[in-house]
C-alpha cells in the first residue's frame, strides 16, 4: 500500500501557521516596550478620566434630526457673489451660514468660480466649521498655497475670533484663559481632560492633546461688560483644568443667565470653544451635545449660536496682512446692539 506524504493529510496547517505567526509577531512588536509611549496605560483603569460629562441622552435624537435637516438644506444650497468676503488669485473666503456642511461650501465654490480660472481638484478647505457654526471659511486655489496655510495654522500663526451666545452660570470673570486636555475614546464624544493628562494614551489609541482658549465676556443678561472688561484686561484670570468643574451641569439649574462671549482659540481642536464653554458653566445656546439649552424662553433652537467672526493671517504668497470679517448673524447683531444700548444708559 502506498503511503501519502504527511503534509497532504492536513494542508490547511501550512496556510494557517504562517498567518498565525505573522499575527503574533505583529502583536509582539506592538507590545514591545520600544514601541510603547513611556506613559502608555497598561489597563483600562489607567486611562485618563475625562473632566466633562458625556452627551445628554436628548442629544442623540436632536443631532440626528439636525443632520437630516442639514443634508436636505445642503442639497439645495448655492453660493452667490455677495457671500464672498475676500478673493484674490490664490485665496477665496466666504461666509458660511449655519446648518450647512463645509463640503457643501467647497462644492459651491467650485460652481461659483470659473473652471478655466482654477483647477477644481486644487481647491482646499483651509479651516473647517461645525455644521451649525456660521462665519468665515477660507479656501485655497492651489496645492502650494494650501501647504503653506496648513503650516501657518499648525504653528498658530492664524488668529481667529468667535462669538457665542450662552446660557448658564453668571461668570465671576470678565477675561479668561483656560488650558486643558482634549480627546475622545475610540467610539466616544470629544471631552475635556486634565491638562496634566496631555500626551497620555486614550482607549482608541489616540492621545490627549492640549487646547487653550481666551474668553472675553461682552454682555450678561443684555447688559454690556465690554468697558469694564477692557479696563481690567490686565487682570485676566487663568484656569488650568485639572479637576471636574464645579459649574458643569449648572445649566440645568433654574437660575441661569444669558452670556455673550468673544472667544480667541489659541489652538485648533475639534469643538474646542464648545467644550470650554461647557467646562466654564456657560454652554452655548442650542448646543445640546455639550449641555446647551434646547428650549429657552419659549423658543426651540435648531442649532447652536456660535459664529466665526474674524480670521487674520499673513498672506502665504504676498506676505501682506489679511483680515477677514464675516457679517454678524441676527442673534449676534441683536445681542451686541442690546449691550451697546445698555452701556449708553449707564
LINMO-V694465 format. One record per residue. N is the residue number from 1. RES is the residue in three letters. OMEGA is omega as a letter, one per 40 degrees, with the letter a starting at -180 (* if undefined). D_FIRST is the distance of its C-alpha to the first C-alpha in whole Angstrom. Layout:
{{N & RES & OMEGA & D_FIRST} {N & RES & OMEGA & D_FIRST}}
//
This chain:
{{1 & UNK & a & 0} {2 & UNK & i & 4} {3 & UNK & i & 6} {4 & UNK & i & 10} {5 & UNK & a & 13} {6 & UNK & a & 15} {7 & UNK & i & 18} {8 & UNK & a & 16} {9 & UNK & a & 16} {10 & UNK & a & 20} {11 & UNK & a & 22} {12 & UNK & a & 25} {13 & UNK & a & 25} {14 & UNK & i & 26} {15 & UNK & a & 29} {16 & UNK & a & 30} {17 & UNK & i & 31} {18 & UNK & i & 33} {19 & UNK & i & 35} {20 & UNK & a & 35} {21 & UNK & i & 36} {22 & UNK & a & 39} {23 & UNK & i & 40} {24 & UNK & i & 41} {25 & UNK & i & 42} {26 & UNK & i & 45} {27 & UNK & i & 46} {28 & UNK & i & 46} {29 & UNK & a & 48} {30 & UNK & a & 50} {31 & UNK & i & 51} {32 & UNK & i & 52} {33 & UNK & a & 55} {34 & UNK & a & 56} {35 & UNK & a & 55} {36 & UNK & i & 57} {37 & UNK & a & 61} {38 & UNK & a & 63} {39 & UNK & a & 64} {40 & UNK & a & 61} {41 & UNK & a & 61} {42 & UNK & i & 58} {43 & UNK & a & 58} {44 & UNK & a & 60} {45 & UNK & a & 63} {46 & UNK & i & 64} {47 & UNK & i & 64} {48 & UNK & i & 68} {49 & UNK & a & 69} {50 & UNK & i & 71} {51 & UNK & i & 75} {52 & UNK & a & 76} {53 & UNK & i & 74} {54 & UNK & i & 72} {55 & UNK & i & 73} {56 & UNK & a & 75} {57 & UNK & a & 73} {58 & UNK & a & 75} {59 & UNK & a & 74} {60 & UNK & a & 71} {61 & UNK & i & 73} {62 & UNK & a & 76} {63 & UNK & i & 73} {64 & UNK & i & 71} {65 & UNK & i & 74} {66 & UNK & i & 76} {67 & UNK & i & 73} {68 & UNK & i & 73} {69 & UNK & a & 76} {70 & UNK & i & 76} {71 & UNK & i & 73} {72 & UNK & a & 75} {73 & UNK & a & 78} {74 & UNK & a & 76} {75 & UNK & a & 75} {76 & UNK & a & 79} {77 & UNK & i & 80} {78 & UNK & i & 82} {79 & UNK & i & 84} {80 & UNK & a & 87} {81 & UNK & i & 89} {82 & UNK & i & 91} {83 & UNK & a & 88} {84 & UNK & a & 88} {85 & UNK & a & 89} {86 & UNK & i & 89} {87 & UNK & i & 88} {88 & UNK & a & 88} {89 & UNK & a & 85} {90 & UNK & a & 83} {91 & UNK & i & 83} {92 & UNK & i & 84} {93 & UNK & a & 84} {94 & UNK & i & 85} {95 & UNK & a & 86} {96 & UNK & i & 83} {97 & UNK & i & 84} {98 & UNK & i & 82} {99 & UNK & i & 80} {100 & UNK & i & 78} {101 & UNK & i & 75} {102 & UNK & i & 75} {103 & UNK & i & 72} {104 & UNK & i & 75} {105 & UNK & a & 78} {106 & UNK & i & 75} {107 & UNK & a & 75} {108 & UNK & i & 78} {109 & UNK & i & 79} {110 & UNK & i & 77} {111 & UNK & a & 79} {112 & UNK & a & 83} {113 & UNK & i & 82} {114 & UNK & a & 82} {115 & UNK & i & 79} {116 & UNK & a & 80} {117 & UNK & a & 82} {118 & UNK & i & 79} {119 & UNK & a & 75} {120 & UNK & a & 74} {121 & UNK & a & 71} {122 & UNK & i & 73} {123 & UNK & a & 74} {124 & UNK & i & 74} {125 & UNK & i & 75} {126 & UNK & i & 76} {127 & UNK & a & 77} {128 & UNK & i & 76} {129 & UNK & i & 77} {130 & UNK & a & 76} {131 & UNK & a & 76} {132 & UNK & i & 80} {133 & UNK & i & 81} {134 & UNK & i & 84} {135 & UNK & a & 85} {136 & UNK & i & 85} {137 & UNK & a & 81} {138 & UNK & a & 81} {139 & UNK & i & 79} {140 & UNK & a & 78} {141 & UNK & i & 78} {142 & UNK & i & 76} {143 & UNK & a & 73} {144 & UNK & a & 75} {145 & UNK & i & 78} {146 & UNK & a & 75} {147 & UNK & a & 74} {148 & UNK & a & 77} {149 & UNK & i & 78} {150 & UNK & i & 75} {151 & UNK & i & 76} {152 & UNK & i & 79} {153 & UNK & a & 78} {154 & UNK & a & 75} {155 & UNK & i & 78} {156 & UNK & i & 81} {157 & UNK & i & 83} {158 & UNK & a & 83} {159 & UNK & a & 86} {160 & UNK & i & 86} {161 & UNK & i & 88} {162 & UNK & i & 87} {163 & UNK & i & 89} {164 & UNK & i & 88} {165 & UNK & a & 90} {166 & UNK & i & 89} {167 & UNK & a & 89} {168 & UNK & a & 89} {169 & UNK & i & 91} {170 & UNK & a & 94} {171 & UNK & i & 93} {172 & UNK & a & 95} {173 & UNK & i & 95} {174 & UNK & i & 96} {175 & UNK & a & 94} {176 & UNK & i & 90} {177 & UNK & i & 88} {178 & UNK & i & 84} {179 & UNK & a & 81} {180 & UNK & i & 78} {181 & UNK & a & 74} {182 & UNK & i & 72} {183 & UNK & i & 69} {184 & UNK & i & 66} {185 & UNK & a & 63} {186 & UNK & a & 60} {187 & UNK & a & 61} {188 & UNK & i & 65} {189 & UNK & i & 68} {190 & UNK & a & 70} {191 & UNK & i & 72} {192 & UNK & i & 75} {193 & UNK & i & 73} {194 & UNK & i & 75} {195 & UNK & i & 76} {196 & UNK & i & 75} {197 & UNK & a & 71} {198 & UNK & a & 71} {199 & UNK & i & 68} {200 & UNK & a & 66} {201 & UNK & i & 63} {202 & UNK & a & 63} {203 & UNK & a & 60} {204 & UNK & a & 59} {205 & UNK & i & 59} {206 & UNK & a & 62} {207 & UNK & i & 65} {208 & UNK & a & 68} {209 & UNK & a & 71} {210 & UNK & i & 75} {211 & UNK & a & 77} {212 & UNK & i & 81} {213 & UNK & i & 84} {214 & UNK & a & 87} {215 & UNK & i & 89} {216 & UNK & i & 93} {217 & UNK & i & 95} {218 & UNK & i & 97} {219 & UNK & i & 98} {220 & UNK & a & 98} {221 & UNK & i & 99} {222 & UNK & a & 100} {223 & UNK & a & 102} {224 & UNK & i & 102} {225 & UNK & a & 101} {226 & UNK & a & 101} {227 & UNK & i & 104} {228 & UNK & i & 103} {229 & UNK & i & 100} {230 & UNK & a & 101} {231 & UNK & a & 104} {232 & UNK & a & 101} {233 & UNK & i & 98} {234 & UNK & a & 99} {235 & UNK & a & 98} {236 & UNK & a & 94} {237 & UNK & a & 92} {238 & UNK & i & 89} {239 & UNK & i & 86} {240 & UNK & a & 83} {241 & UNK & i & 80} {242 & UNK & a & 79} {243 & UNK & i & 79} {244 & UNK & a & 79} {245 & UNK & i & 82} {246 & UNK & a & 85} {247 & UNK & i & 86} {248 & UNK & a & 82} {249 & UNK & i & 83} {250 & UNK & i & 86} {251 & UNK & i & 86} {252 & UNK & a & 86} {253 & UNK & i & 89} {254 & UNK & a & 92} {255 & UNK & a & 94} {256 & UNK & a & 93} {257 & UNK & i & 94} {258 & UNK & a & 94} {259 & UNK & i & 93} {260 & UNK & a & 93} {261 & UNK & i & 91} {262 & UNK & a & 91} {263 & UNK & i & 87} {264 & UNK & i & 87} {265 & UNK & i & 83} {266 & UNK & i & 82} {267 & UNK & a & 79} {268 & UNK & a & 77} {269 & UNK & i & 74} {270 & UNK & i & 73} {271 & UNK & a & 76} {272 & UNK & a & 78} {273 & UNK & i & 81} {274 & UNK & i & 80} {275 & UNK & a & 78} {276 & UNK & i & 81} {277 & UNK & i & 84} {278 & UNK & a & 82} {279 & UNK & a & 81} {280 & UNK & i & 85} {281 & UNK & i & 86} {282 & UNK & a & 87} {283 & UNK & a & 84} {284 & UNK & i & 85} {285 & UNK & i & 86} {286 & UNK & a & 83} {287 & UNK & a & 80} {288 & UNK & i & 79} {289 & UNK & a & 76} {290 & UNK & i & 78} {291 & UNK & i & 80} {292 & UNK & a & 83} {293 & UNK & i & 85} {294 & UNK & i & 83} {295 & UNK & a & 87} {296 & UNK & i & 90} {297 & UNK & i & 94} {298 & UNK & i & 93} {299 & UNK & i & 90} {300 & UNK & a & 87} {301 & UNK & a & 85} {302 & UNK & i & 82} {303 & UNK & i & 82} {304 & UNK & a & 83} {305 & UNK & i & 86} {306 & UNK & a & 85} {307 & UNK & i & 86} {308 & UNK & a & 85} {309 & UNK & a & 89} {310 & UNK & i & 89} {311 & UNK & i & 87} {312 & UNK & a & 88} {313 & UNK & i & 86} {314 & UNK & a & 87} {315 & UNK & a & 86} {316 & UNK & a & 83} {317 & UNK & a & 85} {318 & UNK & a & 88} {319 & UNK & i & 89} {320 & UNK & i & 91} {321 & UNK & i & 91} {322 & UNK & i & 90} {323 & UNK & a & 91} {324 & UNK & a & 90} {325 & UNK & i & 91} {326 & UNK & i & 90} {327 & UNK & a & 93} {328 & UNK & i & 93} {329 & UNK & a & 91} {330 & UNK & a & 94} {331 & UNK & a & 93} {332 & UNK & a & 93} {333 & UNK & i & 97} {334 & UNK & a & 98} {335 & UNK & a & 97} {336 & UNK & i & 99} {337 & UNK & i & 102} {338 & UNK & i & 102} {339 & UNK & i & 102} {340 & UNK & i & 104} {341 & UNK & a & 107} {342 & UNK & a & 107} {343 & UNK & i & 107} {344 & UNK & a & 111} {345 & UNK & a & 112} {346 & UNK & * & 112}}
//
